[in-house]
């Protein structure tokens, strides 16, 4: 687990639990993982993400597997929020396999979180994902929630995706901020 310390004392730290769960690992307890993560952070914001290799119809797999049910149940019971949008699958399929979504992002005690699939692969079969959280206490609504976002702080996603699709795979990153 990684803890990002806040800039101001009054703000809570952000805890990130990121892991890979091998398909060969048979007896995995996601309930224990989520419970231990919550116990370690108390009421602080927690992001749990990674490659779970847990097939479930909840994230656009054709059928449910035991591992998918073992992940969905504790996430729901412990009131985690799933931010992964199954409409934007991460792993690009081939002529014999379909696109899938093995990587999931859950949050707990996070008031504002945004998940995005950039659709950029950088030459691999996996697309780059971005998860943004807002943790500071709000005195007013953030600009990205009101539609008045600042170009210097918030990515302009239509401009970003346009640059990615028109430029293709260049050796430099697009300027989307």
N, C-alpha and C positions, 0 to 999 in steps of 0.2 A: 504494500500500500504506500502511496506517495501522498504527502500532505503539502499543499501549497499554502504558505502563510499569508495572511492578509496584510495590506499596506497600513491599515488603521487598526488599532487595538480593539475597537468596538465591534469590528467585523469578524465573522467566524472564518476559520480556515476551511479550505476545500480539500476533501479526502478523495483520492482516486484509486480505485481497485481495478487493475487491468490484468487480465490473464488469458492464457491459452489453455483450452481443455481438449486434450487429444481424443480422437474418436476411439482409440484403443483402450482408454481408461473407462472401465465398465462401472465401477461402484463409486460414482461421484455424488456427493450430497450438496446440492445447490442450497438447500435450506440451511445447512450449517454454514456455508459460505456467506450467505446474506445475513444470517443472524450474528455471526462473528464480526462481520463488517459493521453492522449497526451498533453492536456492543462496544466496539473500539472507538467509534466516533461520537457516541451519545446522540446529541441533537444537532450536531454539525452537518453541513451538506456533504452528501456522499454520491459519487458517480461510480457505478460498477459497469465496466465494459470489457469486451473482449470477444474472442472467437470461442463460442460455447459449443459448437458442433452439436446443437440440439435442435432437431427437426420438429417443427410444430406448424400447424396450419395458421396459427396466430401471426406468424411472420413469413407467410406465403410459401411454405413447403406443401407438397401435394398431400402428404399424410403426416399424422402425428407419430412420433416415436416415443418410447419410454423416457428417454433423456429429455425430450422437449416438454413432456408433462411434468417431469421432475424439476424443470426450470420455471415453467409458467406458474405452477402452484405456489411456491414460496414467494415469488415476486409479487403475485397478486395478494396473497395473505398478509404480507408485510407492507403492503401499500407502496411498492416501488412503482415509478412511472416509466413506462417503456417509451423511449424517444425515437427509436428506429422506425423509419417509415418503410413498410414493406413494398410500397409502390416504386421505391428506388433501391433496387437490389445491389449489393456490393460486389459479389463475385460474378464476373462475366462468364457465361457459359460458352460452350463450343457447339459444334454441329451435332454432338451426341448428348450433351448435357445442357440443362437449362440454367439461367441465372439464378443465384441463390443468395441468401442473407444469413451467413453464419455468424456475423459480427453484430452484436446487440449492445445498446446503450440504455442503462437504467439509472434513474436518479431517485434520491430520497432526501427530503428536507431542502430541496432547491426550489426557490419560488419561480425563477425564470430561467428556462433552458431552451436552447435552440439546436436542433440536429439538422445537418445538411449533408447530402451526398454530392460532391463536386462533379461527379461523372468523369473525372480525370483519372487515368490509369497509370500514367508515366511508364507505359510499356509492359505492365504486368496484367494479370487477370483480376486484380483487385482494384476497386475504385477508392479514392481518398475520401474519408469522412471527416466532418468538422462538427464538434460539439462546443457550443458557447454557453457559458453560464453567467448570470448576473447575481452577485452575492452581496453587494453593498446594500445598506438600508436605503430604501427609496424615499425621497422627499417628493418626487413627482414621477410620472410614468417615463420610462426610458424612451429615447427617440425611436428605437426600432419597433416599439409597440404602438407608437402613434403614427408611424409612417413618415416621420420627419427625421430620418437618420442622417447623421453627419458622414460625409464621404471619407473623412479621415479616420473614423473609428469603427464604422460598421461596413462590412463588405456589401457591395451592391451586386446581389446574386444574378440578376438578368445580365448585367454587364460582364460579370465573371464568366457565366456560361456561354455568352456570345463569343468572348475572346477565346475560350477553350475550344469551342467548336470551329471557329474560323481559323485559328492558328494551327490546330492539330498538335502534334507532339514535337514541340520545339525544345531546345535545350535551356530555355529560360522560363521562369515562372511568369504568369500574366500579372499585370498591374490592375488589381481589382479593388484596392482600398481607396 
